[in-house]
């Protein structure tokens, strides 16, 4: 099974007005930096619920 990438290393690839787009250095996925922050928040919340 392939585990989903946690995007440990990202770099900014584009900026448009108030939006930044980042690319994961591991898997190559490009997404809105706000989505990346949301992923991190969800991951932290999941860990809190497990603990």
N, CA, C and O atoms as a Tripos MOL2 file, in Angstrom:
@<TRIPOS>MOLECULE
protein
  204   203    51     0     0
PROTEIN
NO_CHARGES

@<TRIPOS>ATOM
      1 N           0.8330   -1.1910    0.0000 N.3       1 UNK1
      2 CA          0.0000    0.0000    0.0000 C.3       1 UNK1
      3 C           0.8780    1.2560    0.0000 C.2       1 UNK1
      4 O           1.9270    1.2900    0.6430 O.2       1 UNK1
      5 N           0.4490    2.2530   -0.7070 N.am      2 UNK2
      6 CA          1.1520    3.5310   -0.6950 C.3       2 UNK2
      7 C           0.5650    4.4060    0.3940 C.2       2 UNK2
      8 O          -0.6490    4.5970    0.4670 O.2       2 UNK2
      9 N           1.4310    4.9320    1.2330 N.am      3 UNK3
     10 CA          0.9530    5.8580    2.2520 C.3       3 UNK3
     11 C           0.9210    7.2560    1.6500 C.2       3 UNK3
     12 O           1.8040    7.6120    0.8690 O.2       3 UNK3
     13 N          -0.0870    8.0540    2.0030 N.am      4 UNK4
     14 CA         -0.1610    9.3990    1.4500 C.3       4 UNK4
     15 C           1.0210   10.2460    1.9100 C.2       4 UNK4
     16 O           1.4770   10.1300    3.0480 O.2       4 UNK4
     17 N           1.5010   11.0850    1.0270 N.am      5 UNK5
     18 CA          2.6280   11.9550    1.3470 C.3       5 UNK5
     19 C           2.2010   12.9910    2.3810 C.2       5 UNK5
     20 O           1.1240   13.5760    2.2680 O.2       5 UNK5
     21 N           3.0290   13.2130    3.3730 N.am      6 UNK6
     22 CA          2.7490   14.2160    4.4130 C.3       6 UNK6
     23 C           3.3040   15.5870    4.0350 C.2       6 UNK6
     24 O           3.1990   16.5360    4.8120 O.2       6 UNK6
     25 N           3.8940   15.6920    2.8440 N.am      7 UNK7
     26 CA          4.4660   16.9400    2.3380 C.3       7 UNK7
     27 C           5.4290   17.5760    3.3490 C.2       7 UNK7
     28 O           5.2060   18.6970    3.8050 O.2       7 UNK7
     29 N           6.5070   16.8470    3.6970 N.am      8 UNK8
     30 CA          7.4420   17.3650    4.6980 C.3       8 UNK8
     31 C           8.2680   18.5580    4.2280 C.2       8 UNK8
     32 O           8.7060   19.3750    5.0380 O.2       8 UNK8
     33 N           8.4810   18.6550    2.9040 N.am      9 UNK9
     34 CA          9.2690   19.7720    2.3710 C.3       9 UNK9
     35 C           8.5050   20.3870    1.2110 C.2       9 UNK9
     36 O           8.2250   19.7140    0.2190 O.2       9 UNK9
     37 N           8.1680   21.6690    1.3330 N.am     10 UNK10
     38 CA          7.4700   22.3580    0.2540 C.3      10 UNK10
     39 C           8.2120   23.6340   -0.1050 C.2      10 UNK10
     40 O           8.9730   24.1770    0.6950 O.2      10 UNK10
     41 N           7.9730   24.1050   -1.3360 N.am     11 UNK11
     42 CA          8.5530   25.3740   -1.7580 C.3      11 UNK11
     43 C           7.4840   26.1680   -2.4860 C.2      11 UNK11
     44 O           6.6110   25.5910   -3.1350 O.2      11 UNK11
     45 N           7.5460   27.4830   -2.3830 N.am     12 UNK12
     46 CA          6.6090   28.3630   -3.0610 C.3      12 UNK12
     47 C           6.9560   28.3680   -4.5400 C.2      12 UNK12
     48 O           8.1080   28.5910   -4.9140 O.2      12 UNK12
     49 N           5.9500   28.1190   -5.3890 N.am     13 UNK13
     50 CA          6.1860   28.1080   -6.8330 C.3      13 UNK13
     51 C           5.4890   29.2590   -7.5450 C.2      13 UNK13
     52 O           5.8630   29.6090   -8.6640 O.2      13 UNK13
     53 N           4.4690   29.8580   -6.9060 N.am     14 UNK14
     54 CA          3.7650   30.9780   -7.5320 C.3      14 UNK14
     55 C           3.0280   31.7870   -6.4760 C.2      14 UNK14
     56 O           2.6100   31.2630   -5.4430 O.2      14 UNK14
     57 N           2.8800   33.0730   -6.7590 N.am     15 UNK15
     58 CA          2.0950   33.9600   -5.9050 C.3      15 UNK15
     59 C           1.1230   34.7140   -6.7950 C.2      15 UNK15
     60 O           1.4910   35.1790   -7.8740 O.2      15 UNK15
     61 N          -0.1130   34.8330   -6.3440 N.am     16 UNK16
     62 CA         -1.1230   35.5510   -7.1040 C.3      16 UNK16
     63 C          -1.9680   36.3390   -6.1150 C.2      16 UNK16
     64 O          -2.7240   35.7550   -5.3390 O.2      16 UNK16
     65 N          -1.8450   37.6620   -6.1390 N.am     17 UNK17
     66 CA         -2.4940   38.5560   -5.1850 C.3      17 UNK17
     67 C          -2.2560   38.0760   -3.7570 C.2      17 UNK17
     68 O          -1.1410   38.2070   -3.2520 O.2      17 UNK17
     69 N          -3.2740   37.5230   -3.0900 N.am     18 UNK18
     70 CA         -3.1000   37.0940   -1.6950 C.3      18 UNK18
     71 C          -3.0010   35.5780   -1.5540 C.2      18 UNK18
     72 O          -3.2070   35.0460   -0.4640 O.2      18 UNK18
     73 N          -2.6870   34.8770   -2.6450 N.am     19 UNK19
     74 CA         -2.6090   33.4230   -2.6260 C.3      19 UNK19
     75 C          -1.2080   32.9610   -3.0100 C.2      19 UNK19
     76 O          -0.6060   33.4830   -3.9490 O.2      19 UNK19
     77 N          -0.6990   31.9820   -2.2770 N.am     20 UNK20
     78 CA          0.5810   31.3610   -2.6060 C.3      20 UNK20
     79 C           0.3280   29.9130   -2.9910 C.2      20 UNK20
     80 O          -0.5030   29.2380   -2.3820 O.2      20 UNK20
     81 N           1.0420   29.4410   -3.9970 N.am     21 UNK21
     82 CA          0.9660   28.0450   -4.3940 C.3      21 UNK21
     83 C           2.2910   27.3930   -4.0670 C.2      21 UNK21
     84 O           3.3520   27.9220   -4.3960 O.2      21 UNK21
     85 N           2.2260   26.2380   -3.4150 N.am     22 UNK22
     86 CA          3.4360   25.5340   -3.0030 C.3      22 UNK22
     87 C           3.4880   24.1660   -3.6570 C.2      22 UNK22
     88 O           2.4590   23.5750   -3.9830 O.2      22 UNK22
     89 N           4.7170   23.6680   -3.8450 N.am     23 UNK23
     90 CA          4.9340   22.3410   -4.4250 C.3      23 UNK23
     91 C           5.6620   21.4760   -3.4160 C.2      23 UNK23
     92 O           6.6460   21.9100   -2.8160 O.2      23 UNK23
     93 N           5.1900   20.2630   -3.2250 N.am     24 UNK24
     94 CA          5.8590   19.3120   -2.3490 C.3      24 UNK24
     95 C           7.1150   18.8150   -3.0410 C.2      24 UNK24
     96 O           7.0620   18.3950   -4.1970 O.2      24 UNK24
     97 N           8.2420   18.8590   -2.3480 N.am     25 UNK25
     98 CA          9.5100   18.4020   -2.9090 C.3      25 UNK25
     99 C           9.5820   16.8780   -2.9700 C.2      25 UNK25
    100 O          10.4210   16.3300   -3.6840 O.2      25 UNK25
    101 N           8.7220   16.1930   -2.2370 N.am     26 UNK26
    102 CA          8.7320   14.7260   -2.2010 C.3      26 UNK26
    103 C           7.8740   14.1190   -3.3140 C.2      26 UNK26
    104 O           8.3450   13.2510   -4.0500 O.2      26 UNK26
    105 N           6.6100   14.5690   -3.4460 N.am     27 UNK27
    106 CA          5.6980   13.9350   -4.4020 C.3      27 UNK27
    107 C           5.3850   14.8020   -5.6120 C.2      27 UNK27
    108 O           4.8360   14.3030   -6.5950 O.2      27 UNK27
    109 N           5.7250   16.1020   -5.5650 N.am     28 UNK28
    110 CA          5.5010   16.9820   -6.7030 C.3      28 UNK28
    111 C           4.1250   17.6050   -6.7600 C.2      28 UNK28
    112 O           3.8290   18.3440   -7.6990 O.2      28 UNK28
    113 N           3.2650   17.3280   -5.7770 N.am     29 UNK29
    114 CA          1.9200   17.9040   -5.7710 C.3      29 UNK29
    115 C           1.9930   19.4150   -5.5530 C.2      29 UNK29
    116 O           2.7750   19.8930   -4.7310 O.2      29 UNK29
    117 N           1.1750   20.1600   -6.2930 N.am     30 UNK30
    118 CA          1.1010   21.6110   -6.1530 C.3      30 UNK30
    119 C          -0.2680   21.9490   -5.5840 C.2      30 UNK30
    120 O          -1.2860   21.4340   -6.0460 O.2      30 UNK30
    121 N          -0.2880   22.8220   -4.5710 N.am     31 UNK31
    122 CA         -1.5540   23.2010   -3.9560 C.3      31 UNK31
    123 C          -1.4420   24.5660   -3.3140 C.2      31 UNK31
    124 O          -0.3470   25.0940   -3.1180 O.2      31 UNK31
    125 N          -2.5950   25.1270   -2.9900 N.am     32 UNK32
    126 CA         -2.6930   26.4180   -2.3240 C.3      32 UNK32
    127 C          -2.0850   26.2980   -0.9310 C.2      32 UNK32
    128 O          -2.3430   25.3210   -0.2280 O.2      32 UNK32
    129 N          -1.2870   27.2730   -0.5260 N.am     33 UNK33
    130 CA         -0.6430   27.1960    0.7920 C.3      33 UNK33
    131 C          -1.6700   27.1450    1.9160 C.2      33 UNK33
    132 O          -1.3840   26.5960    2.9800 O.2      33 UNK33
    133 N          -2.8560   27.7040    1.7060 N.am     34 UNK34
    134 CA         -3.9100   27.6050    2.7180 C.3      34 UNK34
    135 C          -4.3400   26.1630    2.9120 C.2      34 UNK34
    136 O          -4.6310   25.7480    4.0340 O.2      34 UNK34
    137 N          -4.3840   25.3920    1.8300 N.am     35 UNK35
    138 CA         -4.6990   23.9650    1.9380 C.3      35 UNK35
    139 C          -3.6370   23.2490    2.7590 C.2      35 UNK35
    140 O          -3.9540   22.3710    3.5610 O.2      35 UNK35
    141 N          -2.3670   23.6260    2.5580 N.am     36 UNK36
    142 CA         -1.2690   23.0080    3.3000 C.3      36 UNK36
    143 C          -1.4270   23.2750    4.7930 C.2      36 UNK36
    144 O          -1.2320   22.3740    5.6100 O.2      36 UNK36
    145 N          -1.7790   24.5070    5.1510 N.am     37 UNK37
    146 CA         -1.9980   24.8350    6.5710 C.3      37 UNK37
    147 C          -3.1620   24.0290    7.1330 C.2      37 UNK37
    148 O          -3.0920   23.5340    8.2580 O.2      37 UNK37
    149 N          -4.2380   23.8970    6.3470 N.am     38 UNK38
    150 CA         -5.3910   23.1180    6.7850 C.3      38 UNK38
    151 C          -5.0190   21.6600    7.0260 C.2      38 UNK38
    152 O          -5.4940   21.0490    7.9830 O.2      38 UNK38
    153 N          -4.1640   21.0910    6.1540 N.am     39 UNK39
    154 CA         -3.7130   19.7090    6.3300 C.3      39 UNK39
    155 C          -2.9610   19.5560    7.6450 C.2      39 UNK39
    156 O          -3.1600   18.5810    8.3690 O.2      39 UNK39
    157 N          -2.1050   20.5130    7.9500 N.am     40 UNK40
    158 CA         -1.3160   20.4580    9.1830 C.3      40 UNK40
    159 C          -2.2270   20.5530   10.4060 C.2      40 UNK40
    160 O          -2.0140   19.8550   11.3970 O.2      40 UNK40
    161 N          -3.2290   21.4050   10.3360 N.am     41 UNK41
    162 CA         -4.1750   21.5670   11.4530 C.3      41 UNK41
    163 C          -4.9560   20.2800   11.6610 C.2      41 UNK41
    164 O          -5.1250   19.8330   12.7960 O.2      41 UNK41
    165 N          -5.4370   19.6740   10.5670 N.am     42 UNK42
    166 CA         -6.1870   18.4170   10.6740 C.3      42 UNK42
    167 C          -5.3320   17.3170   11.2710 C.2      42 UNK42
    168 O          -5.8060   16.5460   12.1050 O.2      42 UNK42
    169 N          -4.0760   17.2350   10.8530 N.am     43 UNK43
    170 CA         -3.1720   16.1970   11.3590 C.3      43 UNK43
    171 C          -2.9590   16.3730   12.8610 C.2      43 UNK43
    172 O          -2.9600   15.3930   13.6060 O.2      43 UNK43
    173 N          -2.7780   17.6080   13.3060 N.am     44 UNK44
    174 CA         -2.5910   17.8900   14.7280 C.3      44 UNK44
    175 C          -3.8460   17.5310   15.5110 C.2      44 UNK44
    176 O          -3.7580   16.9620   16.5990 O.2      44 UNK44
    177 N          -5.0090   17.8570   14.9650 N.am     45 UNK45
    178 CA         -6.2690   17.5400   15.6380 C.3      45 UNK45
    179 C          -6.4520   16.0350   15.7670 C.2      45 UNK45
    180 O          -6.9100   15.5560   16.8050 O.2      45 UNK45
    181 N          -6.0990   15.2780   14.7220 N.am     46 UNK46
    182 CA         -6.2050   13.8230   14.7670 C.3      46 UNK46
    183 C          -5.3190   13.2460   15.8630 C.2      46 UNK46
    184 O          -5.7390   12.3410   16.5840 O.2      46 UNK46
    185 N          -4.1140   13.7500   15.9970 N.am     47 UNK47
    186 CA         -3.1910   13.2650   17.0270 C.3      47 UNK47
    187 C          -3.7190   13.5750   18.4240 C.2      47 UNK47
    188 O          -3.5770   12.7630   19.3390 O.2      47 UNK47
    189 N          -4.3300   14.7540   18.5890 N.am     48 UNK48
    190 CA         -4.8830   15.1390   19.8880 C.3      48 UNK48
    191 C          -6.0230   14.2030   20.2790 C.2      48 UNK48
    192 O          -6.1420   13.8180   21.4420 O.2      48 UNK48
    193 N          -6.8660   13.8350   19.3040 N.am     49 UNK49
    194 CA         -7.9870   12.9590   19.5790 C.3      49 UNK49
    195 C          -7.5230   11.5620   19.9440 C.2      49 UNK49
    196 O          -8.1440   10.9040   20.7780 O.2      49 UNK49
    197 N          -6.4270   11.0910   19.3240 N.am     50 UNK50
    198 CA         -5.9130    9.7500   19.5980 C.3      50 UNK50
    199 C          -5.3000    9.6610   21.0030 C.2      50 UNK50
    200 O          -5.4130    8.6380   21.6790 O.2      50 UNK50
    201 N          -4.6510   10.7520   21.4240 N.am     51 UNK51
    202 CA         -3.9040   10.7550   22.6700 C.3      51 UNK51
    203 C          -4.7690   10.7680   23.8370 C.2      51 UNK51
    204 O          -4.2820   10.7710   24.9670 O.2      51 UNK51
@<TRIPOS>BOND
     1     1     2 1
     2     2     3 1
     3     3     4 2
     4     3     5 am
     5     5     6 1
     6     6     7 1
     7     7     8 2
     8     7     9 am
     9     9    10 1
    10    10    11 1
    11    11    12 2
    12    11    13 am
    13    13    14 1
    14    14    15 1
    15    15    16 2
    16    15    17 am
    17    17    18 1
    18    18    19 1
    19    19    20 2
    20    19    21 am
    21    21    22 1
    22    22    23 1
    23    23    24 2
    24    23    25 am
    25    25    26 1
    26    26    27 1
    27    27    28 2
    28    27    29 am
    29    29    30 1
    30    30    31 1
    31    31    32 2
    32    31    33 am
    33    33    34 1
    34    34    35 1
    35    35    36 2
    36    35    37 am
    37    37    38 1
    38    38    39 1
    39    39    40 2
    40    39    41 am
    41    41    42 1
    42    42    43 1
    43    43    44 2
    44    43    45 am
    45    45    46 1
    46    46    47 1
    47    47    48 2
    48    47    49 am
    49    49    50 1
    50    50    51 1
    51    51    52 2
    52    51    53 am
    53    53    54 1
    54    54    55 1
    55    55    56 2
    56    55    57 am
    57    57    58 1
    58    58    59 1
    59    59    60 2
    60    59    61 am
    61    61    62 1
    62    62    63 1
    63    63    64 2
    64    63    65 am
    65    65    66 1
    66    66    67 1
    67    67    68 2
    68    67    69 am
    69    69    70 1
    70    70    71 1
    71    71    72 2
    72    71    73 am
    73    73    74 1
    74    74    75 1
    75    75    76 2
    76    75    77 am
    77    77    78 1
    78    78    79 1
    79    79    80 2
    80    79    81 am
    81    81    82 1
    82    82    83 1
    83    83    84 2
    84    83    85 am
    85    85    86 1
    86    86    87 1
    87    87    88 2
    88    87    89 am
    89    89    90 1
    90    90    91 1
    91    91    92 2
    92    91    93 am
    93    93    94 1
    94    94    95 1
    95    95    96 2
    96    95    97 am
    97    97    98 1
    98    98    99 1
    99    99   100 2
   100    99   101 am
   101   101   102 1
   102   102   103 1
   103   103   104 2
   104   103   105 am
   105   105   106 1
   106   106   107 1
   107   107   108 2
   108   107   109 am
   109   109   110 1
   110   110   111 1
   111   111   112 2
   112   111   113 am
   113   113   114 1
   114   114   115 1
   115   115   116 2
   116   115   117 am
   117   117   118 1
   118   118   119 1
   119   119   120 2
   120   119   121 am
   121   121   122 1
   122   122   123 1
   123   123   124 2
   124   123   125 am
   125   125   126 1
   126   126   127 1
   127   127   128 2
   128   127   129 am
   129   129   130 1
   130   130   131 1
   131   131   132 2
   132   131   133 am
   133   133   134 1
   134   134   135 1
   135   135   136 2
   136   135   137 am
   137   137   138 1
   138   138   139 1
   139   139   140 2
   140   139   141 am
   141   141   142 1
   142   142   143 1
   143   143   144 2
   144   143   145 am
   145   145   146 1
   146   146   147 1
   147   147   148 2
   148   147   149 am
   149   149   150 1
   150   150   151 1
   151   151   152 2
   152   151   153 am
   153   153   154 1
   154   154   155 1
   155   155   156 2
   156   155   157 am
   157   157   158 1
   158   158   159 1
   159   159   160 2
   160   159   161 am
   161   161   162 1
   162   162   163 1
   163   163   164 2
   164   163   165 am
   165   165   166 1
   166   166   167 1
   167   167   168 2
   168   167   169 am
   169   169   170 1
   170   170   171 1
   171   171   172 2
   172   171   173 am
   173   173   174 1
   174   174   175 1
   175   175   176 2
   176   175   177 am
   177   177   178 1
   178   178   179 1
   179   179   180 2
   180   179   181 am
   181   181   182 1
   182   182   183 1
   183   183   184 2
   184   183   185 am
   185   185   186 1
   186   186   187 1
   187   187   188 2
   188   187   189 am
   189   189   190 1
   190   190   191 1
   191   191   192 2
   192   191   193 am
   193   193   194 1
   194   194   195 1
   195   195   196 2
   196   195   197 am
   197   197   198 1
   198   198   199 1
   199   199   200 2
   200   199   201 am
   201   201   202 1
   202   202   203 1
   203   203   204 2
@<TRIPOS>SUBSTRUCTURE
     1 UNK1         2 RESIDUE 1 A UNK
     2 UNK2         6 RESIDUE 1 A UNK
     3 UNK3        10 RESIDUE 1 A UNK
     4 UNK4        14 RESIDUE 1 A UNK
     5 UNK5        18 RESIDUE 1 A UNK
     6 UNK6        22 RESIDUE 1 A UNK
     7 UNK7        26 RESIDUE 1 A UNK
     8 UNK8        30 RESIDUE 1 A UNK
     9 UNK9        34 RESIDUE 1 A UNK
    10 UNK10       38 RESIDUE 1 A UNK
    11 UNK11       42 RESIDUE 1 A UNK
    12 UNK12       46 RESIDUE 1 A UNK
    13 UNK13       50 RESIDUE 1 A UNK
    14 UNK14       54 RESIDUE 1 A UNK
    15 UNK15       58 RESIDUE 1 A UNK
    16 UNK16       62 RESIDUE 1 A UNK
    17 UNK17       66 RESIDUE 1 A UNK
    18 UNK18       70 RESIDUE 1 A UNK
    19 UNK19       74 RESIDUE 1 A UNK
    20 UNK20       78 RESIDUE 1 A UNK
    21 UNK21       82 RESIDUE 1 A UNK
    22 UNK22       86 RESIDUE 1 A UNK
    23 UNK23       90 RESIDUE 1 A UNK
    24 UNK24       94 RESIDUE 1 A UNK
    25 UNK25       98 RESIDUE 1 A UNK
    26 UNK26      102 RESIDUE 1 A UNK
    27 UNK27      106 RESIDUE 1 A UNK
    28 UNK28      110 RESIDUE 1 A UNK
    29 UNK29      114 RESIDUE 1 A UNK
    30 UNK30      118 RESIDUE 1 A UNK
    31 UNK31      122 RESIDUE 1 A UNK
    32 UNK32      126 RESIDUE 1 A UNK
    33 UNK33      130 RESIDUE 1 A UNK
    34 UNK34      134 RESIDUE 1 A UNK
    35 UNK35      138 RESIDUE 1 A UNK
    36 UNK36      142 RESIDUE 1 A UNK
    37 UNK37      146 RESIDUE 1 A UNK
    38 UNK38      150 RESIDUE 1 A UNK
    39 UNK39      154 RESIDUE 1 A UNK
    40 UNK40      158 RESIDUE 1 A UNK
    41 UNK41      162 RESIDUE 1 A UNK
    42 UNK42      166 RESIDUE 1 A UNK
    43 UNK43      170 RESIDUE 1 A UNK
    44 UNK44      174 RESIDUE 1 A UNK
    45 UNK45      178 RESIDUE 1 A UNK
    46 UNK46      182 RESIDUE 1 A UNK
    47 UNK47      186 RESIDUE 1 A UNK
    48 UNK48      190 RESIDUE 1 A UNK
    49 UNK49      194 RESIDUE 1 A UNK
    50 UNK50      198 RESIDUE 1 A UNK
    51 UNK51      202 RESIDUE 1 A UNK
